[in-house]
Amino acid sequence: MSLNTRIATYLTVVLCAFSLTSCGALFKGSTQTVSIKSFQQGTTIEVDGQTYTTPALIELPRNKNYVVTISKEGYETQQVRINRTVSGGIVILDILGGVLPVVIDAVMGTWYNLSPKEINVNLVSKQSGNSDIPVKMILSGDTSLKITAPQNVHIKIQQSE
């Protein structure tokens, strides 16, 4: 077999192999990792009937939308949607590859990306009313004090005897 024949045979085999696979399955796979974190450690996450604890890296199939429920005792429960979106580049590559790649990626759902791929949540406390946090400061002489706080945080200063 001549060198040109071997190269032609090799290229034909490679092209046939690529045309029998789908681009989404080949390049991305059928699952995607989603990172879920919360400011409060040990928060419970529920996704698709499975329960996890923050921080968590969760492998989710790309072929559907999800609702993530994030909860912790003493805090308001939050829900975040994870939506699938079509990856146009993969669809175009599949179409160029023929009918079989289109069918494989459509069935496996590998055309999709999940968004958001990172979720960071700060749960809101269920406590009503004001929460006083006692702080003792001892100042002497001509000392100045600067206090800064986030928006919606009220600071009350009382002089004690």
SEZA-363790 format. One record per residue (C-alpha): x negated, y, z; chain. Coordinates in Angstrom, 2 decimals. Each point is the difference from the previous one (the first is absolute). Layout:
<rs>
r x: X y: Y z: Z ch: A
...
</rs>
This chain:
<rs>
r x: 0.00 y: 0.00 z: 0.00 ch: A
r x: -1.45 y: 3.35 z: -1.01 ch: A
r x: -0.40 y: 2.91 z: 2.38 ch: A
r x: 2.77 y: 2.00 z: -1.73 ch: A
r x: 2.41 y: -2.94 z: 0.25 ch: A
r x: -0.76 y: -0.44 z: 3.70 ch: A
r x: 0.54 y: 3.73 z: 0.68 ch: A
r x: 3.27 y: -0.03 z: -1.95 ch: A
r x: 1.17 y: -3.10 z: 1.89 ch: A
r x: -0.93 y: 1.54 z: 3.34 ch: A
r x: 1.81 y: 3.27 z: -0.77 ch: A
r x: 3.08 y: -1.92 z: -1.17 ch: A
r x: 0.10 y: -2.00 z: 3.25 ch: A
r x: -0.42 y: 3.17 z: 2.09 ch: A
r x: 2.74 y: 1.85 z: -1.92 ch: A
r x: 2.35 y: -2.97 z: 0.30 ch: A
r x: -0.65 y: -0.19 z: 3.75 ch: A
r x: 0.76 y: 3.71 z: 0.41 ch: A
r x: 3.16 y: -0.23 z: -2.08 ch: A
r x: 1.25 y: -2.86 z: 2.20 ch: A
r x: -0.40 y: 2.08 z: 3.17 ch: A
r x: 1.79 y: 3.15 z: 0.98 ch: A
r x: -1.86 y: 3.23 z: 0.66 ch: A
r x: 1.75 y: 0.73 z: 3.31 ch: A
r x: -0.70 y: -3.46 z: 1.38 ch: A
r x: -3.56 y: 0.11 z: -1.31 ch: A
r x: -0.95 y: 3.47 z: 1.28 ch: A
r x: 2.29 y: 0.68 z: 3.01 ch: A
r x: 1.62 y: -3.20 z: 1.23 ch: A
r x: 3.55 y: -0.46 z: 1.19 ch: A
r x: -0.51 y: 1.54 z: 3.48 ch: A
r x: -1.25 y: 3.34 z: 1.33 ch: A
r x: -1.44 y: 0.87 z: 3.41 ch: A
r x: 1.85 y: 2.76 z: 1.87 ch: A
r x: -1.59 y: 1.64 z: 3.06 ch: A
r x: 2.35 y: 1.00 z: 2.84 ch: A
r x: -1.26 y: 1.98 z: 3.00 ch: A
r x: 1.64 y: 1.92 z: 2.81 ch: A
r x: -1.25 y: 2.60 z: 2.46 ch: A
r x: 1.43 y: -2.19 z: 2.78 ch: A
r x: -2.00 y: -3.24 z: 0.25 ch: A
r x: 1.92 y: -3.28 z: 0.06 ch: A
r x: 2.99 y: 1.26 z: -1.96 ch: A
r x: 2.22 y: -2.71 z: -1.50 ch: A
r x: 0.38 y: -0.14 z: -3.77 ch: A
r x: 2.67 y: -2.00 z: -1.81 ch: A
r x: -0.28 y: -0.57 z: -3.74 ch: A
r x: 2.03 y: -2.48 z: -2.02 ch: A
r x: 0.97 y: -2.02 z: 3.09 ch: A
r x: -3.60 y: -0.25 z: 1.29 ch: A
r x: -1.26 y: 1.73 z: 3.17 ch: A
r x: -3.45 y: 1.56 z: 0.41 ch: A
r x: -1.77 y: 2.29 z: 2.50 ch: A
r x: -1.84 y: 3.20 z: -0.92 ch: A
r x: -2.52 y: 0.45 z: -1.39 ch: A
r x: 0.79 y: -2.54 z: -2.72 ch: A
r x: -1.04 y: -0.90 z: -3.54 ch: A
r x: 2.94 y: -1.76 z: -1.65 ch: A
r x: -0.03 y: -1.92 z: -3.30 ch: A
r x: 3.28 y: 0.65 z: -1.81 ch: A
r x: 1.21 y: -1.42 z: -3.33 ch: A
r x: 0.05 y: 2.79 z: -2.58 ch: A
r x: 3.35 y: -1.01 z: -1.52 ch: A
r x: 2.43 y: 1.78 z: 2.35 ch: A
r x: 0.67 y: 3.05 z: 2.21 ch: A
r x: -0.30 y: -0.15 z: 3.80 ch: A
r x: 1.27 y: 1.80 z: 3.07 ch: A
r x: -2.55 y: 0.11 z: 2.84 ch: A
r x: 1.48 y: 0.38 z: 3.50 ch: A
r x: -2.44 y: 1.40 z: 2.57 ch: A
r x: 1.02 y: -0.05 z: 3.66 ch: A
r x: -1.29 y: 0.11 z: 3.56 ch: A
r x: 1.72 y: 0.07 z: 3.38 ch: A
r x: 0.67 y: 3.62 z: 1.05 ch: A
r x: -0.30 y: 1.39 z: -3.55 ch: A
r x: 2.39 y: 0.70 z: -2.87 ch: A
r x: -0.07 y: -2.72 z: -2.66 ch: A
r x: -1.15 y: 1.12 z: -3.46 ch: A
r x: 0.52 y: -1.57 z: -3.39 ch: A
r x: -2.27 y: 0.49 z: -3.00 ch: A
r x: 0.76 y: -1.19 z: -3.53 ch: A
r x: -2.64 y: -1.71 z: -2.13 ch: A
r x: 1.03 y: 0.22 z: -3.65 ch: A
r x: -1.25 y: -1.91 z: -3.01 ch: A
r x: -0.95 y: 2.00 z: -3.07 ch: A
r x: -0.89 y: -1.33 z: -3.44 ch: A
r x: -3.65 y: 0.19 z: -1.01 ch: A
r x: 0.27 y: 1.19 z: -3.62 ch: A
r x: -3.57 y: -0.97 z: -0.91 ch: A
r x: 0.58 y: -3.64 z: 0.92 ch: A
r x: 3.24 y: -0.13 z: -2.01 ch: A
r x: -1.76 y: 1.38 z: -3.09 ch: A
r x: -2.85 y: -2.51 z: 0.34 ch: A
r x: 2.54 y: -2.82 z: 0.38 ch: A
r x: 1.87 y: 1.07 z: -3.13 ch: A
r x: -3.27 y: 0.08 z: -1.95 ch: A
r x: -0.76 y: -3.51 z: 1.29 ch: A
r x: 3.22 y: -1.53 z: -1.30 ch: A
r x: 3.23 y: -1.41 z: 1.39 ch: A
r x: -1.45 y: -2.38 z: 2.58 ch: A
r x: -1.81 y: 2.67 z: 2.10 ch: A
r x: 3.16 y: 2.13 z: 0.00 ch: A
r x: 2.08 y: -2.92 z: 1.30 ch: A
r x: -2.59 y: -1.01 z: 2.65 ch: A
r x: -0.38 y: 3.52 z: 1.43 ch: A
r x: 3.75 y: 0.64 z: -0.11 ch: A
r x: 0.75 y: -3.20 z: 1.93 ch: A
r x: -2.86 y: 0.41 z: 2.50 ch: A
r x: 0.64 y: 3.72 z: 0.54 ch: A
r x: -3.64 y: 0.87 z: -0.59 ch: A
r x: 1.01 y: 3.01 z: -2.11 ch: A
r x: 0.72 y: 1.88 z: 3.22 ch: A
r x: -1.93 y: 2.07 z: 2.52 ch: A
r x: 1.33 y: 0.56 z: 3.53 ch: A
r x: 0.14 y: 3.55 z: 1.31 ch: A
r x: -0.98 y: 1.21 z: 2.53 ch: A
r x: -2.91 y: -2.36 z: 0.55 ch: A
r x: -0.82 y: 1.65 z: 3.35 ch: A
r x: 2.52 y: 0.92 z: 2.69 ch: A
r x: -1.01 y: 2.04 z: 3.08 ch: A
r x: 2.76 y: 0.68 z: 2.55 ch: A
r x: 0.20 y: 2.03 z: 3.18 ch: A
r x: 3.19 y: -1.11 z: 1.77 ch: A
r x: 2.13 y: 2.58 z: 1.86 ch: A
r x: 0.58 y: -0.56 z: 3.71 ch: A
r x: 3.60 y: -0.64 z: 1.13 ch: A
r x: -0.56 y: 2.09 z: 3.15 ch: A
r x: 2.43 y: 2.86 z: 0.24 ch: A
r x: -0.72 y: 3.25 z: 1.71 ch: A
r x: -3.38 y: 1.31 z: 1.05 ch: A
r x: -2.89 y: -2.15 z: 1.07 ch: A
r x: -2.20 y: 1.79 z: 2.48 ch: A
r x: -3.59 y: -1.10 z: 0.13 ch: A
r x: -1.65 y: 1.35 z: 3.12 ch: A
r x: -3.46 y: 1.44 z: -0.56 ch: A
r x: -2.13 y: 1.44 z: 2.78 ch: A
r x: -2.49 y: 2.71 z: -0.94 ch: A
r x: -2.31 y: 1.74 z: 2.39 ch: A
r x: -1.23 y: 3.36 z: -1.25 ch: A
r x: -2.41 y: 2.23 z: 1.80 ch: A
r x: -0.94 y: 3.60 z: -0.47 ch: A
r x: 0.65 y: 1.76 z: -3.28 ch: A
r x: 0.67 y: -3.15 z: -2.06 ch: A
r x: 2.09 y: 0.12 z: -3.13 ch: A
r x: 1.92 y: -2.99 z: -1.27 ch: A
r x: 1.21 y: -0.72 z: -3.51 ch: A
r x: 2.74 y: -2.60 z: -0.46 ch: A
r x: 1.17 y: -1.17 z: -3.41 ch: A
r x: 2.75 y: -2.47 z: -0.73 ch: A
r x: 1.74 y: -1.45 z: -3.05 ch: A
r x: 3.12 y: 1.70 z: -1.34 ch: A
r x: 3.17 y: -0.72 z: 2.06 ch: A
r x: -2.05 y: -0.70 z: 3.16 ch: A
r x: 0.76 y: 2.45 z: 2.79 ch: A
r x: -2.56 y: 0.82 z: 2.64 ch: A
r x: 1.13 y: 1.22 z: 3.43 ch: A
r x: -2.61 y: 1.36 z: 2.40 ch: A
r x: 0.73 y: 0.38 z: 3.68 ch: A
r x: -2.35 y: 1.31 z: 2.64 ch: A
r x: -0.20 y: -2.23 z: 3.02 ch: A
r x: -1.03 y: 0.98 z: 3.49 ch: A
</rs>
